[in-house]
Amino acid sequence: MSLGACVLLVLIGLGGGLAVGSGFVAFITVLDIIPRLTQLTNAHGYIRSFEWALVSGVLVFTFIDFFHWGVQLPVGVTAIYGLIAGIFVGALAAGLTEVLNVFPILAKRMNMDGNLLLLLMAVVFGKVTGSILQWLLHL
């Protein structure tokens, strides 16, 4: 690979990382996740600790992904980790939809004003079905 191609590859990688990092920071900032978390846990004095935990987690998992580090865990531990990760993603998605008021607006546009529960159940079953298919078919 030539020097020019290497420099271009480095610039593209840095640009992509900058874009993703900026998007992540904007997402966290706009949703006020850290202040809301300290409010819910009555831990206003620990706001810097929450911020450092978030930044440290991002850095650690970036290095884990970048260097392809891995661990061989027993099936039970992997299942528990998968359950906890799924709960986290679900809670984050629920918090995001709560903040943005997505479902009431979607129900109104789909003329399902009285059937919000049906809409929520359709979304849940769709997500579960998609996850199971991805897991079974290795997509």
C-alpha positions in Angstrom: 0.0 0.0 0.0 1.4 3.4 -0.9 2.0 6.2 1.5 -0.8 8.3 -0.1 -3.3 5.4 0.4 -2.2 5.0 4.0 -2.6 8.7 4.7 -6.1 8.7 3.0 -7.1 5.7 5.1 -6.0 7.4 8.3 -7.9 10.6 7.4 -11.0 8.6 6.6 -10.8 6.7 9.9 -10.2 9.8 11.9 -13.1 11.6 10.1 -15.4 8.7 10.8 -14.4 8.5 14.4 -14.9 12.3 14.8 -18.3 12.0 13.2 -19.5 9.1 15.4 -18.0 10.7 18.6 -19.7 14.0 17.9 -23.0 12.3 17.3 -22.7 10.4 20.5 -21.9 13.5 22.5 -24.7 15.4 20.8 -27.1 12.5 21.6 -26.1 12.4 25.3 -26.2 16.2 25.6 -29.6 16.7 23.9 -31.3 14.0 25.9 -29.7 15.3 29.2 -28.9 11.8 30.2 -26.3 12.5 32.9 -28.4 15.2 34.7 -31.5 13.1 34.5 -29.6 10.1 35.8 -28.3 12.1 38.8 -31.8 13.4 39.4 -33.4 9.9 39.4 -30.7 8.5 41.8 -30.5 11.6 44.1 -26.7 11.7 43.4 -26.2 15.3 42.4 -22.9 15.4 44.1 -21.6 12.6 41.9 -22.3 14.2 38.5 -18.5 14.2 37.6 -18.3 10.5 38.5 -21.2 9.7 36.1 -19.5 11.7 33.4 -16.1 10.0 33.9 -17.8 6.6 34.0 -19.4 7.4 30.6 -16.1 8.6 29.1 -14.1 5.8 30.5 -16.6 3.2 29.3 -16.5 4.7 25.8 -12.7 4.7 25.7 -12.3 1.1 27.2 -14.8 -0.4 24.7 -13.3 1.5 21.8 -9.9 -0.1 22.6 -11.5 -3.5 23.0 -13.1 -3.1 19.6 -10.1 -1.6 18.0 -7.6 -4.3 19.2 -10.1 -7.2 18.8 -9.8 -8.3 22.4 -12.1 -11.1 23.4 -12.8 -13.3 26.3 -14.1 -16.9 26.4 -16.9 -16.9 28.9 -19.2 -19.8 30.0 -22.6 -20.0 28.3 -24.4 -19.0 31.5 -22.3 -15.8 31.9 -22.8 -15.0 28.2 -26.6 -15.4 28.6 -26.7 -13.2 31.7 -24.6 -10.6 29.9 -26.9 -10.8 26.8 -29.9 -10.3 29.0 -28.5 -7.3 30.8 -27.3 -5.8 27.5 -30.8 -6.3 26.0 -32.4 -4.7 29.0 -30.0 -1.7 28.7 -30.8 -1.3 25.0 -34.5 -1.6 25.6 -34.4 0.9 28.5 -32.4 3.3 26.3 -34.9 3.0 23.5 -37.8 3.4 25.9 -36.2 6.5 27.3 -35.6 7.9 23.9 -39.1 7.4 22.8 -40.4 8.9 26.1 -38.3 12.0 25.6 -39.2 12.4 21.9 -42.9 11.4 22.4 -42.6 9.1 19.3 -45.4 6.6 20.0 -48.3 9.1 20.5 -47.3 11.0 17.4 -47.0 7.7 15.4 -50.3 6.4 16.7 -52.0 9.7 15.7 -50.5 9.6 12.2 -51.5 6.0 11.7 -55.1 6.7 12.9 -54.6 4.4 15.9 -55.3 6.9 18.7 -57.3 4.4 20.8 -55.0 1.5 20.1 -51.6 2.6 21.4 -51.2 -0.7 23.3 -51.5 -2.6 20.0 -48.9 -0.4 18.4 -46.5 -0.9 21.3 -47.0 -4.7 21.2 -46.4 -4.8 17.5 -43.1 -2.9 18.0 -42.1 -5.2 20.8 -43.0 -8.4 18.9 -41.2 -7.1 15.8 -38.1 -6.4 17.7 -38.1 -9.8 19.5 -38.8 -11.6 16.2 -36.0 -9.7 14.4 -33.6 -10.4 17.2 -34.4 -14.1 17.3 -34.1 -14.4 13.5 -30.8 -12.6 13.6 -29.5 -14.9 16.3 -30.8 -18.1 14.7 -29.7 -17.3 11.1 -26.5 -15.5 12.0 -27.3 -12.4 10.0 
